[in-house]
Amino acid sequence: QVQLVESGGGSVQAGGSLRLSCAASRYTYSSYCMGWFRQVPGKEREGVAVIDSDGDTLYADSVKGRFTISKDNAKNTLYLRMNSLKPEDTAMYYCAARVEAVYCSIAYLFTTMYNTWGQGTQVTVSS
């Protein structure tokens, strides 16, 4: 069973930076599509950034140019570098993975393609 554990959240002022980490428990990590999603109370969970098995990435328009998703397969860890943070970025951030036997070649920003989720880490950006 794959487990995902997020870390790195916290409170920062607008314009600040954070780096989120997501540690996965399985060696098959490299074959998964993975991503970061966020959610605020009363709203649907939305895609922030995703990465496929080849390392190709896709970002939501709202974070493009500010956030960078990356992964270290040797460490089974996914990262999200968040720069120039805005109050609108305040949310619970979740790590997600598509855990399947088949190699995941294309990642999308839709929650429905991911079947494994972390518990979340809170990011709060003050103005």
The 8 nearest C-alpha neighbors of each residue, nearest first, counted from 0:
[[1, 2, 25, 24, 98, 115, 3, 23],
 [2, 0, 24, 25, 3, 23, 115, 98],
 [1, 3, 24, 23, 0, 4, 117, 115],
 [2, 4, 117, 23, 22, 21, 116, 5],
 [3, 5, 22, 21, 117, 2, 118, 23],
 [6, 4, 21, 20, 120, 119, 117, 94],
 [5, 7, 20, 19, 8, 120, 21, 4],
 [8, 6, 19, 18, 20, 9, 17, 5],
 [9, 7, 122, 121, 120, 6, 19, 17],
 [8, 10, 122, 121, 123, 11, 7, 17],
 [9, 11, 123, 124, 122, 12, 8, 125],
 [12, 10, 124, 15, 125, 123, 13, 9],
 [11, 13, 125, 124, 15, 126, 14, 10],
 [14, 12, 85, 126, 84, 15, 125, 124],
 [15, 13, 83, 84, 12, 85, 16, 82],
 [14, 16, 13, 84, 83, 12, 11, 82],
 [17, 15, 82, 81, 84, 83, 14, 18],
 [18, 16, 81, 80, 19, 82, 7, 15],
 [17, 19, 80, 79, 81, 7, 20, 78],
 [18, 20, 7, 79, 78, 6, 8, 80],
 [21, 19, 78, 6, 5, 77, 7, 22],
 [20, 22, 5, 77, 4, 76, 94, 3],
 [21, 23, 76, 4, 3, 75, 77, 20],
 [24, 22, 3, 75, 2, 25, 76, 21],
 [23, 25, 2, 1, 22, 3, 26, 75],
 [26, 24, 27, 28, 1, 23, 75, 2],
 [25, 27, 28, 24, 75, 29, 23, 72],
 [28, 26, 25, 29, 30, 31, 98, 75],
 [27, 29, 26, 31, 30, 25, 75, 72],
 [28, 30, 27, 31, 72, 52, 26, 75],
 [31, 29, 102, 52, 28, 27, 103, 32],
 [32, 30, 103, 28, 29, 97, 52, 98],
 [31, 33, 51, 97, 103, 106, 52, 96],
 [34, 32, 96, 50, 95, 49, 31, 97],
 [33, 35, 49, 95, 48, 94, 50, 96],
 [34, 36, 94, 48, 47, 93, 95, 49],
 [37, 35, 46, 47, 93, 45, 92, 94],
 [36, 38, 92, 91, 45, 44, 90, 93],
 [37, 39, 44, 91, 90, 43, 45, 42],
 [38, 40, 90, 42, 41, 91, 37, 44],
 [41, 39, 42, 38, 43, 90, 91, 44],
 [40, 42, 39, 43, 38, 44, 90, 45],
 [43, 41, 40, 39, 38, 44, 45, 37],
 [44, 42, 45, 38, 41, 39, 40, 37],
 [43, 45, 38, 37, 42, 36, 46, 110],
 [46, 44, 36, 37, 43, 38, 47, 110],
 [45, 47, 36, 108, 48, 109, 35, 37],
 [46, 48, 36, 59, 35, 58, 45, 37],
 [47, 49, 58, 35, 34, 57, 46, 59],
 [50, 48, 34, 57, 56, 33, 106, 35],
 [49, 51, 56, 33, 55, 54, 106, 32],
 [52, 50, 32, 106, 54, 105, 53, 55],
 [51, 53, 30, 54, 104, 31, 32, 103],
 [54, 52, 51, 55, 104, 50, 105, 30],
 [53, 55, 51, 52, 50, 56, 69, 70],
 [56, 54, 50, 51, 53, 57, 52, 105],
 [57, 55, 50, 49, 54, 51, 58, 48],
 [56, 58, 49, 48, 50, 59, 55, 107],
 [59, 57, 48, 63, 47, 60, 49, 62],
 [58, 60, 47, 61, 62, 63, 48, 46],
 [61, 59, 63, 62, 58, 47, 64, 57],
 [60, 62, 59, 63, 58, 47, 65, 64],
 [63, 61, 65, 60, 66, 59, 64, 58],
 [64, 62, 60, 65, 58, 61, 59, 66],
 [63, 65, 66, 62, 67, 82, 60, 61],
 [64, 66, 82, 62, 63, 83, 81, 67],
 [67, 65, 81, 80, 62, 82, 64, 63],
 [66, 68, 80, 79, 69, 81, 65, 64],
 [69, 67, 79, 78, 48, 80, 66, 49],
 [70, 68, 78, 77, 67, 79, 71, 50],
 [71, 69, 77, 76, 78, 72, 68, 75],
 [70, 72, 76, 74, 73, 75, 77, 69],
 [73, 71, 75, 74, 29, 70, 76, 28],
 [72, 74, 71, 75, 76, 29, 26, 70],
 [73, 75, 76, 72, 71, 22, 70, 23],
 [76, 74, 72, 23, 73, 22, 71, 28],
 [75, 77, 22, 74, 71, 21, 70, 23],
 [76, 78, 70, 21, 20, 69, 71, 22],
 [79, 77, 20, 69, 19, 68, 70, 21],
 [78, 80, 68, 19, 18, 67, 81, 20],
 [79, 81, 18, 67, 66, 17, 68, 78],
 [80, 82, 66, 17, 16, 18, 79, 65],
 [83, 81, 16, 65, 84, 66, 15, 80],
 [84, 82, 14, 15, 65, 16, 85, 13],
 [83, 85, 14, 13, 82, 15, 16, 88],
 [84, 86, 13, 87, 88, 124, 14, 83],
 [85, 87, 124, 88, 89, 125, 126, 13],
 [88, 86, 85, 89, 124, 90, 84, 123],
 [89, 87, 86, 85, 90, 84, 124, 123],
 [90, 88, 123, 122, 87, 124, 86, 91],
 [91, 89, 39, 38, 122, 37, 92, 88],
 [90, 92, 121, 38, 37, 120, 119, 122],
 [93, 91, 37, 120, 119, 36, 90, 121],
 [94, 92, 119, 36, 35, 117, 37, 95],
 [93, 95, 35, 117, 34, 116, 21, 36],
 [96, 94, 116, 34, 33, 115, 113, 35],
 [97, 95, 33, 115, 113, 98, 32, 114],
 [96, 98, 113, 114, 32, 31, 99, 33],
 [97, 99, 96, 31, 114, 115, 100, 113],
 [100, 98, 101, 97, 31, 102, 103, 30],
 [101, 99, 102, 98, 30, 27, 31, 103],
 [100, 102, 99, 103, 30, 31, 98, 104],
 [103, 101, 30, 104, 100, 31, 52, 99],
 [104, 102, 31, 32, 52, 105, 30, 101],
 [103, 105, 52, 51, 102, 53, 106, 32],
 [106, 104, 51, 103, 107, 32, 52, 55],
 [107, 105, 51, 32, 50, 49, 104, 108],
 [106, 108, 109, 49, 105, 57, 112, 50],
 [109, 107, 46, 49, 110, 48, 106, 47],
 [110, 108, 111, 107, 46, 112, 45, 113],
 [109, 111, 112, 113, 108, 46, 45, 44],
 [110, 112, 109, 113, 114, 108, 107, 97],
 [111, 113, 110, 109, 97, 114, 107, 106],
 [114, 112, 97, 96, 111, 110, 115, 95],
 [113, 115, 97, 96, 98, 112, 116, 95],
 [114, 116, 96, 95, 113, 97, 98, 117],
 [117, 115, 95, 94, 3, 96, 118, 114],
 [116, 118, 3, 94, 4, 119, 93, 5],
 [117, 119, 116, 93, 4, 5, 120, 3],
 [120, 118, 93, 92, 117, 91, 5, 121],
 [119, 121, 8, 92, 91, 5, 6, 93],
 [120, 122, 91, 8, 92, 90, 9, 123],
 [123, 121, 8, 9, 89, 90, 10, 91],
 [122, 124, 89, 10, 9, 11, 121, 125],
 [125, 123, 86, 11, 12, 89, 13, 10],
 [126, 124, 12, 86, 13, 11, 123, 10],
 [125, 13, 12, 86, 124, 85, 14, 11]]
